[in-house]
Amino acid sequence: METLNLILLSLHNLTRWAVLILGGVAFVRSMGGWIGHRPFTPGDGRAGMLFTLAFDLQILLGLILYLTRGWGSVLIGDLGAAMREAALRFFAVEHIFLMLIALGIAHMARTLSKKAPTDAQKHRRAALGFGLALLLTLAAIPWPFLAQNARPWLRLFGFQI
């Protein structure tokens, strides 16, 4: 079971970077289209699709880790203790909650941009939604420079940077 957790944790860490890069690309394309009054191209739609697809995979891996590493049982076991300790609260509640909200916003932005009647509205909806999803994602990541919840920049099969 420990090997499976190591593999899942490594994949979850790698997909974090895919989500951030693809989200950045989707956001920059949509902002550029909105500000530059460009037509909404299939490439713009594909950027949003790849962002949400990578995010879906990230959340799936995260939910598997959440259930197999026992974060859910921390909440069920002693909710009060989990809420009092900042590190437990972050991983058991805040991290997953913010990520699920960010995923919902990313999907909503993609859907609303596809259904918008004009190119300007497509770009605006995508830019606002993808930008908000990226901000929430950045806020929910346990960055190495955060004192309480710090995790390495890159974690691959036991090797950490």
C-alpha positions in Angstrom: 0.0 0.0 0.0 2.9 2.4 0.7 4.2 2.0 -2.8 0.8 2.8 -4.2 0.6 5.9 -2.0 4.1 7.0 -3.2 3.1 6.6 -6.9 -0.2 8.5 -6.3 1.5 11.2 -4.4 4.2 11.6 -7.2 1.5 11.7 -9.9 -0.5 14.2 -7.8 2.6 16.4 -7.5 3.4 16.2 -11.2 -0.2 17.0 -12.3 -0.1 20.1 -10.1 2.4 21.6 -12.5 0.3 20.5 -15.5 -2.8 22.2 -14.0 -0.9 25.4 -13.3 0.8 25.6 -16.8 -2.3 24.7 -18.7 -4.4 27.0 -16.6 -1.9 29.8 -17.2 -2.0 29.1 -21.0 -5.9 29.1 -21.0 -6.0 32.3 -19.0 -3.4 34.1 -21.1 -5.1 33.1 -24.3 -8.5 34.2 -23.1 -7.2 37.5 -21.7 -5.4 38.2 -24.9 -8.5 37.4 -26.9 -10.7 39.6 -24.7 -8.3 42.6 -24.6 -7.1 42.2 -28.2 -10.7 41.7 -29.6 -9.6 38.4 -31.3 -12.0 35.8 -32.6 -12.5 32.8 -30.3 -10.5 30.0 -32.1 -10.6 26.2 -31.7 -7.2 26.6 -30.0 -8.8 28.8 -27.3 -11.4 26.1 -26.7 -8.7 23.4 -26.7 -6.7 25.3 -24.1 -9.7 25.5 -21.7 -10.5 21.8 -22.4 -6.9 20.7 -21.5 -6.9 22.8 -18.4 -10.1 21.3 -17.1 -9.0 17.8 -18.1 -5.8 18.1 -16.2 -7.7 19.6 -13.3 -10.1 16.6 -13.3 -7.2 14.2 -13.2 -5.6 16.2 -10.4 -8.7 16.1 -8.3 -9.2 12.4 -9.0 -5.7 11.6 -7.8 -6.2 13.9 -4.8 -9.5 12.3 -3.8 -7.9 8.8 -4.0 -5.0 10.1 -1.8 -7.6 11.8 0.6 -9.3 8.5 1.1 -6.3 6.2 1.3 -4.1 8.4 3.5 -6.8 8.9 6.1 -7.7 12.6 5.8 -11.4 11.7 5.7 -11.1 9.6 8.8 -9.4 12.5 10.6 -12.6 14.5 10.2 -14.9 11.7 11.2 -12.7 10.7 14.2 -12.4 14.0 15.9 -13.6 17.0 14.0 -12.9 19.4 16.8 -9.2 18.4 17.0 -8.8 18.6 13.3 -10.2 22.2 13.3 -7.9 23.3 16.1 -4.7 22.2 14.5 -3.8 24.3 11.4 -1.9 21.6 9.4 -4.7 19.0 9.9 -7.4 21.6 9.0 -5.5 22.6 5.9 -5.2 19.1 4.4 -8.4 17.7 5.8 -10.7 20.6 4.9 -9.3 23.8 3.3 -7.1 22.2 0.6 -9.8 19.9 -0.8 -12.6 22.4 -0.4 -10.8 25.2 -2.3 -9.6 22.8 -5.0 -13.2 21.4 -5.6 -14.5 25.0 -5.8 -11.7 25.9 -8.2 -12.5 22.9 -10.3 -16.2 23.8 -10.4 -15.4 27.4 -11.5 -13.0 26.1 -14.2 -15.7 23.9 -15.6 -18.3 26.6 -15.3 -16.1 29.0 -17.2 -15.5 26.6 -20.0 -19.2 25.8 -20.3 -20.3 29.4 -20.2 -17.6 30.5 -22.7 -18.6 27.8 -25.1 -22.3 28.9 -24.9 -21.6 32.7 -25.1 -23.1 34.3 -28.3 -20.1 36.5 -29.2 -16.3 36.0 -29.3 -15.8 38.8 -26.8 -18.1 37.2 -24.3 -16.5 33.8 -24.8 -13.0 35.3 -24.0 -14.3 37.4 -21.1 -16.1 34.5 -19.4 -13.1 32.2 -19.9 -10.6 34.8 -18.6 -12.6 35.6 -15.5 -13.4 32.0 -14.7 -10.0 30.5 -15.5 -8.3 33.4 -13.6 -10.5 32.9 -10.5 -9.9 29.1 -10.6 -6.1 29.7 -10.9 -6.1 32.1 -7.9 -8.0 29.6 -5.7 -5.7 26.8 -6.8 -2.6 28.9 -6.0 -4.1 29.7 -2.6 -4.8 26.0 -1.8 -1.4 24.6 -2.8 0.9 23.7 0.1 3.9 25.7 -1.2 7.4 25.1 0.3 7.6 28.7 1.6 4.5 28.2 3.8 5.6 27.5 7.3 2.8 25.2 8.5 1.8 23.3 5.5 5.0 23.3 3.5 5.5 20.6 0.9 8.4 20.3 -1.6 8.4 21.9 -5.1 8.7 18.5 -6.7 8.2 15.1 -5.1 8.9 12.0 -7.3 9.0 8.5 -5.9 10.8 9.6 -2.7 13.0 12.2 -4.3 12.2 15.7 -3.2 13.3 19.2 -4.4 
